[in-house]
Amino acid sequence: MSYRVFVRNWWKSNPSWPNGLEPHAGRKFTLHKRVDTYEEARNICQVYNANHKPGKLSRKAEFEEN
């Protein structure tokens, strides 16, 4: 089994929504195309999220099975 690690935003700007943010699972931007273990994928996400502020749109690293 292999995993793809990516980042995406969870909100998009929309002035007509409260706080100007609309829920929106954005486009996935690949960080690592293929990671061989669950633990490695999880670790990459934890390191990325610890070192990058999610910002207004809540950009975070995630992973999924390939």
CORPERA-V550107 format. One record per residue. N is the residue number from 0. RES is the residue in three letters. OMEGA is omega as a letter, one per 30 degrees, with the letter a starting at -180 (* if undefined). Layout:
BEGIN
<<N;RES;OMEGA> <N;RES;OMEGA>>
END
This chain:
BEGIN
<<0;MET;l> <1;SER;a> <2;TYR;l> <3;ARG;l> <4;VAL;a> <5;PHE;l> <6;VAL;l> <7;ARG;l> <8;ASN;l> <9;TRP;l> <10;TRP;l> <11;LYS;l> <12;SER;l> <13;ASN;a> <14;PRO;a> <15;SER;l> <16;TRP;l> <17;PRO;a> <18;ASN;l> <19;GLY;a> <20;LEU;l> <21;GLU;l> <22;PRO;a> <23;HIS;l> <24;ALA;a> <25;GLY;l> <26;ARG;a> <27;LYS;l> <28;PHE;a> <29;THR;l> <30;LEU;l> <31;HIS;a> <32;LYS;a> <33;ARG;l> <34;VAL;a> <35;ASP;a> <36;THR;l> <37;TYR;a> <38;GLU;l> <39;GLU;l> <40;ALA;l> <41;ARG;l> <42;ASN;l> <43;ILE;l> <44;CYS;a> <45;GLN;l> <46;VAL;l> <47;TYR;a> <48;ASN;l> <49;ALA;a> <50;ASN;l> <51;HIS;l> <52;LYS;a> <53;PRO;l> <54;GLY;a> <55;LYS;a> <56;LEU;l> <57;SER;l> <58;ARG;a> <59;LYS;l> <60;ALA;l> <61;GLU;l> <62;PHE;l> <63;GLU;l> <64;GLU;l> <65;ASN;*>>
END
